[in-house]
Amino acid sequence: MEDPRNRQYTNDEITVFWKPAKCVHATTCFRELIEVFNPGRRPWVDMSAASTQRIIEVTDKCPTDAIVWKYNKDLSENELQASTSTSEEVNPETLSTDPETKPAKVTIMKDGPIVVEGEFKVIDSNGNELKSMIMTSFCRCGGSHSMPYCDGRHRKIGFNDKK
């Protein structure tokens, strides 16, 4: 099911798709290109504020694929609908049992959550499966209201990595 919060922004060459359900507020987009990605402005994406190549470069740095892009010439109606899907939960029966499957990738975001990508299950301390997933972010700051998952509160409480 399509998330009604998803947004898309376009210029003559590309369309950028924003999937807020995947966003962990890593801040990469606006730290790298505030002219285009400015969360203090509405709409927060201004596709005319930088070159297409620069927008592609910054969009490709999004650690969670909350922001992705596609050339306009390559878009079809089906691809447009598929590219705005935000479902993170996976049917456990569709998870690969192939021993060649790549392990999950774990990334610790600077001043933010732990992002895990791949086919994995989240199990609680009693051995109960919470979710089968392909990507999520786990809280490191201790302030999330949806533990163990990140809800972006690290930004509100000023969490930072100690050096």
C-alpha positions in Angstrom: 0.0 0.0 0.0 1.3 3.4 -0.9 2.1 5.7 2.0 0.2 9.0 1.5 3.1 10.9 3.1 5.4 10.1 0.1 6.4 13.0 -2.1 8.0 13.5 -5.4 9.9 16.5 -6.8 10.9 17.0 -10.4 12.9 19.1 -12.8 13.3 18.7 -16.5 15.6 15.7 -16.2 15.0 13.7 -13.0 12.4 13.1 -10.3 13.4 12.7 -6.6 11.1 10.6 -4.5 11.0 11.1 -0.7 9.8 8.3 1.5 9.5 9.8 5.0 8.8 6.4 6.6 12.4 5.4 5.7 14.0 8.7 6.9 16.2 8.5 10.0 17.2 12.2 9.8 20.8 11.4 9.0 20.9 15.0 7.7 23.2 14.1 4.8 20.9 15.7 2.2 20.7 19.1 3.8 24.2 19.2 5.2 25.5 18.5 1.6 23.0 20.6 -0.4 20.9 23.0 1.8 20.0 24.9 -1.4 17.9 22.0 -2.6 17.1 20.0 0.6 16.0 22.6 3.3 13.7 21.2 6.0 12.9 24.7 7.2 11.2 25.5 3.9 7.9 24.2 2.3 8.1 22.5 0.0 11.4 21.4 1.5 12.9 20.3 -1.8 13.7 22.9 -4.5 14.8 21.0 -7.7 15.8 24.3 -9.4 18.4 25.3 -6.8 21.2 23.1 -8.1 22.4 21.1 -11.1 20.8 17.8 -11.8 24.2 16.1 -11.4 24.7 17.6 -7.9 21.2 16.5 -6.8 22.0 13.0 -8.0 25.3 13.0 -6.1 23.7 14.0 -2.8 20.6 11.9 -3.2 22.9 8.8 -3.8 24.4 9.5 -0.4 21.1 8.9 1.5 21.9 5.9 3.8 18.3 4.6 4.0 17.1 5.3 0.4 14.5 7.7 1.9 15.4 9.9 -1.0 15.9 8.3 -4.4 15.9 9.6 -7.9 15.1 8.4 -11.4 15.5 9.9 -14.9 12.1 11.3 -16.1 12.6 9.6 -19.4 12.7 6.2 -17.6 9.5 6.6 -15.6 6.4 4.6 -16.5 3.1 4.6 -14.6 4.0 1.3 -13.0 7.5 2.4 -12.0 6.1 5.6 -10.5 3.7 3.6 -8.3 6.4 1.0 -7.3 9.0 3.7 -6.5 6.7 5.3 -3.9 6.1 2.1 -1.9 7.5 2.3 1.6 6.6 -1.0 3.1 9.6 -2.1 5.2 8.0 -5.2 6.7 8.6 -8.4 4.8 6.7 -11.7 4.8 9.1 -14.1 6.6 8.1 -16.8 4.0 9.7 -14.7 1.3 13.1 -14.4 3.0 15.8 -16.2 1.3 17.1 -19.5 2.8 20.0 -19.6 0.4 23.3 -19.9 2.3 24.8 -17.5 -0.3 22.5 -14.7 0.9 24.6 -11.6 1.9 24.7 -10.8 5.6 22.9 -7.7 6.9 24.8 -4.5 6.6 25.1 -2.4 9.8 25.9 1.3 9.6 26.3 3.6 12.6 25.2 7.0 11.6 27.1 10.0 13.0 25.1 11.5 15.9 22.3 9.2 15.0 20.9 5.6 14.9 22.2 2.3 13.8 20.9 1.5 10.4 20.5 -2.2 9.4 19.9 -3.3 5.8 19.4 -6.9 4.5 17.2 -9.8 5.3 16.9 -10.1 9.0 14.6 -10.7 11.9 14.2 -8.6 15.1 13.8 -10.9 18.1 13.1 -9.7 21.7 14.8 -11.0 24.8 12.1 -13.7 25.2 12.8 -15.1 21.7 9.7 -13.6 20.2 10.0 -12.3 16.7 9.0 -8.7 16.5 9.5 -8.2 12.7 11.1 -9.6 9.6 12.6 -6.6 7.8 14.8 -5.5 5.0 15.8 -2.1 6.6 15.3 -0.3 9.8 17.1 2.1 12.2 17.7 1.3 15.8 17.9 3.9 18.5 21.3 4.7 20.0 20.4 7.8 22.1 17.9 6.1 24.4 15.3 8.8 23.8 13.0 7.1 21.2 9.4 6.7 22.0 9.2 3.6 19.8 12.1 1.5 21.2 14.1 -0.3 20.0 13.5 1.7 16.7 14.7 5.2 16.0 12.0 7.9 15.8 14.3 10.8 15.1 14.3 12.1 18.7 18.1 12.1 18.7 18.0 15.4 16.9 15.6 16.9 19.4 17.6 15.9 22.5 21.0 16.8 20.9 22.5 13.3 20.9 26.0 13.2 19.7 28.9 10.8 19.4 31.5 11.2 22.2 35.0 11.5 20.9 
